[in-house]
């Protein structure tokens, strides 16, 4: 039961991300932190992962402007810390 719920949440996140397919889009969590904490956390964690994977794809472009690459690397570092804080 939990596995299916988690899978459903992960699919929701990925579908929502791909509406705009933009790592700079705003984030809205449809799960209430006070009433659906676990669902809220799962959604947030998956959102962080999804955005980060797309940012990592951008930063791998060999033609990327070095300044943009540095900014994206810092964003990835910040995202990693946010994910760590969330999981802890």
Residue pairs with C-beta under 8 A, 6 or more apart in sequence:
5 39
6 42
9 31
9 39
9 42
9 43
9 46
10 42
10 46
12 30
12 43
13 43
13 46
13 47
13 50
14 46
14 50
17 25
17 47
17 50
17 51
17 54
21 54
23 51
23 54
23 55
23 58
27 47
29 40
29 43
29 44
29 47
30 43
31 39
31 40
31 42
31 43
32 40
33 40
41 86
44 86
45 83
45 86
45 87
48 79
48 82
48 83
48 86
49 83
51 79
52 76
52 79
52 80
52 83
55 72
55 75
55 76
55 79
56 76
58 64
58 72
59 69
59 72
59 73
59 76
64 72
